[in-house]
Amino acid sequence: MDQIGRLIREYRERAGMTQSELAARWPRHARFGGGEGVNWKYIQDIEHGRKRIEDQTTLRKVCALLNIPLWRVGLSEYDPLSGVLSCASPFTRCFDLMELTLRQIWQLRKAALLREARQVLARLGSWLDVLQQELPPLQQRDQARFGHLLADYHCLRGVLAVDAGQYQQALAHYQQMEQLARQLNDPAVLAHALMNLGVEYDRRGELQRGIQYLEEACDFALEASKAWSVLVHSYLSRAYARAGEERRFLRANDTALRLSHVLAKNFIEDPD
């Protein structure tokens, strides 16, 4: 799968857009008449790397539409063709650095460098506290991006708390993540937050409460992507098994397997 295609899919899902919705707003090149609108299959081909965006002007417009930082697609904020500096927000570089820091913390955790991950996360938390107190009113796009960063931060805090056996702290961070996700109205973030809560309540032995959260997570996962649906249904099937609900376990497990086979087929067709 092409890296730019992955980014477009990631940010499309963050924005809560379907492929069809993005297709309707996709900027057409001037040689095709300009304006907006392409076939949704073209978006599918872009996201899976079967087609590439050759025109930089189109790529810049797509980045602006989905709020993708230009540096992530290898472009400068200065457009030499139009002479325009496209950094629309003074907070862009700050948010870019925060996003990069969160990704680095995830990598530290994957490498089992948990102490270092917690240290960097603590410094980032202090920075976020200052920003929340000092930031002036933000434009809608900046508010959404900052909200996503805060949700990612609380998710990571929760995961590291679980690693340390601090389950009550993890639950508190996942609850804050859920609040932010509902404000953002982002299906993927909501599915993630509700899934985390469901897993934690299941861990505490509150099986029905865990199932309630996981069932709600499934609803949002269906809006987000097949990958999220597979993950959430897998956890839900485990929760049903722990609760002794055999029929529901089989149904959730079958759904997870069916969707995973679809994903595997797509992967085989497009191994990049």
C-alpha positions, 0 to 999 in steps of 0.5 A: 500500500502506498504511503500517501494512500495510507495517510489519506485513508487515515485522515479520511477516517479521522474526519469521519468521511466515507470513501463516497463522501471524500469522492464527492469533494475530491478536487479534479485537475483542470484538464478534467474540467476542474471543480470537485467530484470523482468516482469513489472507486478512484479513492479506493485505488488511491488508498490501496496504492493502485493509483497515485496523485501525480499533480502536486496542486491536487495533493495540496488541495487533498491535504487541505481538505483532510487536514493532512500536514504537508510535511507528511506527504513530502511537500513544503508549506510554500507552494512555488507554483502559486507563491502562497505560504499554505500554513493556515494555522500558527499552531500547525508546527506545534501540533505536528511536533505533538503528533510526532512525539506521540508516535515516538512514545508508541514506538518506545512502548513497542520496544519495551522501553516503558520507563522512557515512554512514561518519562516522555509522556509525562513531559508531553502531559505538562506541555498539554496542560500549559497549552490547555490553559494558555491557548487562545480560542482556536478555529474549528479545524485547530480545535478538532486536531487538538482534540484528536491529539488529546484523545490520543494522549489519554489513550496512551496514558491508559495503555501505559497504566495498564502495563503498570497494573494501574487499572483505575488510572487506565479507566480514568484516562479512557473515560476522558478519551471517550468524552473527547471522542464524543465531542469530536464525533469521530467514529474511529476514535469513539470505537477505540475509546468505547472498546478500551472502556469495555475491555477494562470493565471486563477486566474488573469483572463487570461483564455486562457493563463491559459488554454494553460498551463493546456493543456500542463500540461495534456500532461506531466501528462499522462506521469507521472501517472493517479493521476496527470492526474486526478488532472490536468484534474480537473483544466482544466475542471474548466478553460474550464467552466470559459471560457464558452467552454462547449464541452471541459469542458465536455471532460476534466471532463469525462477524470478526472472522468474516470481516478479517477474511475480507481484509486478508483478501484485500491485502493479498490483492495489494500486498504493498 
